[in-house]
Amino acid sequence: MENSVFDPKTKVAAVYYNGWKTYHLFRIRTDVTLSRLKGQLDQINRQLNYRDT
């Protein structure tokens, strides 16, 4: 199990795929601008697409 440090400026989000059978947890920072949020979402998308191939 991975140790995680509590960071009050983040939220944990679950992304479900494959018909809700599989999920992946991501930590998203909440104190960012919209452009940085887009960067975080792009990174999540790349990770999910990498897992599907």
MOPAC internal coordinates of N, CA, C and O (Angstrom, degrees):
PM7 1SCF
backbone

  N    0.0000 0     0.00 0     0.00 0    0    0    0
  C    1.4493 1     0.00 0     0.00 0    1    0    0
  C    1.5248 1   108.27 1     0.00 0    2    1    0
  O    1.2310 1   121.06 1   -38.72 1    3    2    1
  N    1.2993 1   115.58 1   141.28 1    3    2    1
  C    1.4518 1   121.45 1  -178.07 1    5    3    2
  C    1.5273 1   110.18 1   -87.13 1    6    5    3
  O    1.2310 1   120.46 1   -46.51 1    7    6    5
  N    1.3263 1   116.73 1   133.49 1    7    6    5
  C    1.4607 1   120.79 1   175.38 1    9    7    6
  C    1.5121 1   108.83 1   -78.99 1   10    9    7
  O    1.2310 1   120.42 1   -40.51 1   11   10    9
  N    1.3075 1   116.80 1   139.49 1   11   10    9
  C    1.4543 1   120.07 1   177.04 1   13   11   10
  C    1.5176 1   109.18 1  -128.32 1   14   13   11
  O    1.2310 1   121.27 1   -35.50 1   15   14   13
  N    1.3085 1   115.17 1   144.50 1   15   14   13
  C    1.4512 1   122.40 1   179.66 1   17   15   14
  C    1.5228 1   107.83 1   -94.65 1   18   17   15
  O    1.2310 1   120.56 1   -43.80 1   19   18   17
  N    1.3205 1   116.53 1   136.20 1   19   18   17
  C    1.4585 1   120.53 1   178.86 1   21   19   18
  C    1.5159 1   109.61 1   -68.50 1   22   21   19
  O    1.2310 1   120.48 1   -51.41 1   23   22   21
  N    1.3084 1   116.69 1   128.59 1   23   22   21
  C    1.4584 1   122.64 1   176.35 1   25   23   22
  C    1.5253 1   107.31 1  -130.83 1   26   25   23
  O    1.2310 1   119.84 1   -68.54 1   27   26   25
  N    1.3378 1   117.91 1   111.46 1   27   26   25
  C    1.4638 1   119.96 1  -175.58 1   29   27   26
  C    1.5287 1   113.63 1   -67.38 1   30   29   27
  O    1.2310 1   119.84 1   169.79 1   31   30   29
  N    1.3366 1   117.92 1   -10.21 1   31   30   29
  C    1.4607 1   121.07 1  -179.40 1   33   31   30
  C    1.5248 1   112.20 1   -95.89 1   34   33   31
  O    1.2310 1   120.34 1  -161.42 1   35   34   33
  N    1.3277 1   116.96 1    18.58 1   35   34   33
  C    1.4629 1   120.21 1   179.70 1   37   35   34
  C    1.5219 1   110.69 1  -132.33 1   38   37   35
  O    1.2310 1   121.62 1   -20.60 1   39   38   37
  N    1.3208 1   114.51 1   159.40 1   39   38   37
  C    1.4638 1   122.50 1   174.33 1   41   39   38
  C    1.5201 1   107.31 1  -129.44 1   42   41   39
  O    1.2310 1   120.69 1   -30.78 1   43   42   41
  N    1.3112 1   116.28 1   149.22 1   43   42   41
  C    1.4584 1   121.00 1   176.32 1   45   43   42
  C    1.5218 1   107.69 1   -97.08 1   46   45   43
  O    1.2310 1   121.07 1   -49.32 1   47   46   45
  N    1.3268 1   115.56 1   130.68 1   47   46   45
  C    1.4627 1   121.25 1   178.78 1   49   47   46
  C    1.5171 1   108.92 1  -122.74 1   50   49   47
  O    1.2310 1   120.93 1   -40.10 1   51   50   49
  N    1.3143 1   115.83 1   139.90 1   51   50   49
  C    1.4655 1   120.98 1   176.64 1   53   51   50
  C    1.5200 1   108.58 1  -104.85 1   54   53   51
  O    1.2310 1   121.02 1   -48.11 1   55   54   53
  N    1.3115 1   115.65 1   131.89 1   55   54   53
  C    1.4598 1   121.66 1   176.22 1   57   55   54
  C    1.5218 1   107.02 1  -111.82 1   58   57   55
  O    1.2310 1   120.66 1   -61.95 1   59   58   57
  N    1.3253 1   116.34 1   118.05 1   59   58   57
  C    1.4640 1   122.15 1  -179.41 1   61   59   58
  C    1.5218 1   109.20 1   -99.63 1   62   61   59
  O    1.2310 1   120.53 1   -37.97 1   63   62   61
  N    1.3306 1   116.59 1   142.03 1   63   62   61
  C    1.4603 1   121.60 1   176.73 1   65   63   62
  C    1.5190 1   108.69 1  -150.43 1   66   65   63
  O    1.2310 1   120.62 1    -1.78 1   67   66   65
  N    1.3149 1   116.42 1   178.22 1   67   66   65
  C    1.4719 1   122.64 1  -175.36 1   69   67   66
  C    1.5238 1   111.00 1    58.27 1   70   69   67
  O    1.2310 1   120.83 1  -131.26 1   71   70   69
  N    1.3162 1   116.01 1    48.74 1   71   70   69
  C    1.4640 1   120.34 1   177.72 1   73   71   70
  C    1.5135 1   113.37 1    66.18 1   74   73   71
  O    1.2310 1   119.90 1  -142.50 1   75   74   73
  N    1.3194 1   117.80 1    37.50 1   75   74   73
  C    1.4621 1   124.24 1   178.20 1   77   75   74
  C    1.5267 1   112.59 1    67.70 1   78   77   75
  O    1.2310 1   119.53 1  -165.98 1   79   78   77
  N    1.3290 1   118.50 1    14.02 1   79   78   77
  C    1.4583 1   120.97 1  -179.41 1   81   79   78
  C    1.5237 1   112.25 1   -87.22 1   82   81   79
  O    1.2310 1   120.43 1   155.17 1   83   82   81
  N    1.3181 1   116.77 1   -24.83 1   83   82   81
  C    1.4572 1   121.82 1  -176.18 1   85   83   82
  C    1.5209 1   108.82 1  -127.99 1   86   85   83
  O    1.2310 1   120.66 1   -33.25 1   87   86   85
  N    1.3113 1   116.34 1   146.75 1   87   86   85
  C    1.4564 1   119.32 1   176.49 1   89   87   86
  C    1.5223 1   109.92 1  -142.14 1   90   89   87
  O    1.2310 1   121.55 1   -17.80 1   91   90   89
  N    1.3209 1   114.65 1   162.20 1   91   90   89
  C    1.4553 1   121.76 1   176.90 1   93   91   90
  C    1.5193 1   107.02 1  -137.73 1   94   93   91
  O    1.2310 1   120.21 1   -44.49 1   95   94   93
  N    1.3171 1   117.21 1   135.51 1   95   94   93
  C    1.4651 1   121.46 1   179.65 1   97   95   94
  C    1.5185 1   110.06 1   -95.14 1   98   97   95
  O    1.2310 1   120.90 1   -42.22 1   99   98   97
  N    1.3205 1   115.89 1   137.78 1   99   98   97
  C    1.4552 1   122.41 1   178.05 1  101   99   98
  C    1.5159 1   108.60 1  -128.36 1  102  101   99
  O    1.2310 1   120.69 1   -32.22 1  103  102  101
  N    1.3116 1   116.29 1   147.78 1  103  102  101
  C    1.4561 1   121.75 1   173.99 1  105  103  102
  C    1.5271 1   106.95 1  -103.92 1  106  105  103
  O    1.2310 1   120.69 1   -57.23 1  107  106  105
  N    1.3308 1   116.29 1   122.77 1  107  106  105
  C    1.4590 1   122.06 1  -176.55 1  109  107  106
  C    1.5200 1   108.81 1  -115.53 1  110  109  107
  O    1.2310 1   120.94 1   -50.38 1  111  110  109
  N    1.3218 1   115.81 1   129.62 1  111  110  109
  C    1.4671 1   120.40 1   178.23 1  113  111  110
  C    1.5255 1   109.59 1   -74.28 1  114  113  111
  O    1.2310 1   120.50 1   -40.04 1  115  114  113
  N    1.3302 1   116.64 1   139.96 1  115  114  113
  C    1.4605 1   121.22 1  -177.21 1  117  115  114
  C    1.5192 1   113.08 1  -102.49 1  118  117  115
  O    1.2310 1   119.85 1   173.09 1  119  118  117
  N    1.3153 1   117.90 1    -6.91 1  119  118  117
  C    1.4621 1   120.86 1  -177.51 1  121  119  118
  C    1.5280 1   110.88 1  -107.34 1  122  121  119
  O    1.2310 1   120.09 1  -131.40 1  123  122  121
  N    1.3235 1   117.43 1    48.60 1  123  122  121
  C    1.4579 1   121.10 1  -176.24 1  125  123  122
  C    1.5197 1   110.49 1  -123.12 1  126  125  123
  O    1.2310 1   121.47 1   -17.94 1  127  126  125
  N    1.3225 1   114.80 1   162.06 1  127  126  125
  C    1.4578 1   120.35 1   174.27 1  129  127  126
  C    1.5252 1   108.91 1   -79.37 1  130  129  127
  O    1.2310 1   120.57 1   -10.37 1  131  130  129
  N    1.3099 1   116.51 1   169.63 1  131  130  129
  C    1.4613 1   119.91 1  -179.72 1  133  131  130
  C    1.5230 1   112.11 1   -61.58 1  134  133  131
  O    1.2310 1   119.95 1   142.53 1  135  134  133
  N    1.3250 1   117.69 1   -37.47 1  135  134  133
  C    1.4660 1   119.20 1  -179.86 1  137  135  134
  C    1.5259 1   110.99 1   -66.88 1  138  137  135
  O    1.2310 1   119.81 1   142.38 1  139  138  137
  N    1.3246 1   117.97 1   -37.62 1  139  138  137
  C    1.4658 1   120.04 1   177.28 1  141  139  138
  C    1.5203 1   110.83 1   -71.34 1  142  141  139
  O    1.2310 1   120.16 1   146.79 1  143  142  141
  N    1.3362 1   117.30 1   -33.21 1  143  142  141
  C    1.4582 1   120.32 1   175.97 1  145  143  142
  C    1.5253 1   110.02 1   -64.09 1  146  145  143
  O    1.2310 1   120.40 1   139.39 1  147  146  145
  N    1.3380 1   116.84 1   -40.61 1  147  146  145
  C    1.4636 1   120.09 1   177.10 1  149  147  146
  C    1.5231 1   109.62 1   -60.98 1  150  149  147
  O    1.2310 1   119.79 1   140.83 1  151  150  149
  N    1.3143 1   118.01 1   -39.17 1  151  150  149
  C    1.4598 1   121.08 1   177.26 1  153  151  150
  C    1.5207 1   111.78 1   -62.04 1  154  153  151
  O    1.2310 1   120.43 1   138.90 1  155  154  153
  N    1.3277 1   116.78 1   -41.10 1  155  154  153
  C    1.4630 1   120.36 1   177.81 1  157  155  154
  C    1.5250 1   110.97 1   -64.22 1  158  157  155
  O    1.2310 1   120.56 1   136.73 1  159  158  157
  N    1.3298 1   116.54 1   -43.27 1  159  158  157
  C    1.4624 1   119.95 1  -179.78 1  161  159  158
  C    1.5243 1   111.28 1   -66.69 1  162  161  159
  O    1.2310 1   120.12 1   142.66 1  163  162  161
  N    1.3320 1   117.38 1   -37.34 1  163  162  161
  C    1.4689 1   120.75 1   175.75 1  165  163  162
  C    1.5208 1   110.84 1   -62.35 1  166  165  163
  O    1.2310 1   120.34 1   139.76 1  167  166  165
  N    1.3290 1   116.96 1   -40.24 1  167  166  165
  C    1.4630 1   121.08 1   178.57 1  169  167  166
  C    1.5317 1   110.38 1   -63.94 1  170  169  167
  O    1.2310 1   120.02 1   136.91 1  171  170  169
  N    1.3255 1   117.56 1   -43.09 1  171  170  169
  C    1.4661 1   121.01 1   177.57 1  173  171  170
  C    1.5246 1   109.91 1   -61.34 1  174  173  171
  O    1.2310 1   120.54 1   136.60 1  175  174  173
  N    1.3320 1   116.56 1   -43.40 1  175  174  173
  C    1.4597 1   120.76 1  -179.67 1  177  175  174
  C    1.5285 1   110.83 1   -61.69 1  178  177  175
  O    1.2310 1   119.90 1   137.78 1  179  178  177
  N    1.3255 1   117.79 1   -42.22 1  179  178  177
  C    1.4701 1   120.73 1   178.14 1  181  179  178
  C    1.5203 1   110.53 1   -62.97 1  182  181  179
  O    1.2310 1   119.84 1   138.95 1  183  182  181
  N    1.3259 1   117.91 1   -41.05 1  183  182  181
  C    1.4615 1   120.71 1   179.99 1  185  183  182
  C    1.5229 1   110.73 1   -64.85 1  186  185  183
  O    1.2310 1   120.19 1   138.12 1  187  186  185
  N    1.3249 1   117.24 1   -41.88 1  187  186  185
  C    1.4626 1   119.99 1   179.42 1  189  187  186
  C    1.5206 1   111.18 1   -67.28 1  190  189  187
  O    1.2310 1   120.17 1   137.92 1  191  190  189
  N    1.3228 1   117.29 1   -42.08 1  191  190  189
  C    1.4593 1   120.15 1   179.51 1  193  191  190
  C    1.5163 1   111.01 1   -65.58 1  194  193  191
  O    1.2310 1   119.88 1   144.47 1  195  194  193
  N    1.3175 1   117.84 1   -35.53 1  195  194  193
  C    1.4606 1   121.22 1   177.88 1  197  195  194
  C    1.5238 1   110.24 1   -64.64 1  198  197  195
  O    1.2310 1   119.97 1   140.31 1  199  198  197
  N    1.3284 1   117.65 1   -39.69 1  199  198  197
  C    1.4648 1   121.11 1  -179.62 1  201  199  198
  C    1.5296 1   111.54 1   -67.89 1  202  201  199
  O    1.2310 1   119.91 1   149.52 1  203  202  201
  N    1.3228 1   117.77 1   -30.48 1  203  202  201
  C    1.4638 1   121.02 1  -177.29 1  205  203  202
  C    1.5209 1   112.92 1   -76.93 1  206  205  203
  O    1.2310 1   119.73 1   161.59 1  207  206  205
  N    1.3335 1   118.12 1   -18.41 1  207  206  205
  C    1.4717 1   120.28 1  -177.75 1  209  207  206
  C    1.4925 1   111.57 1   -89.00 1  210  209  207
  O    1.2310 1   120.10 1   180.00 1  211  210  209

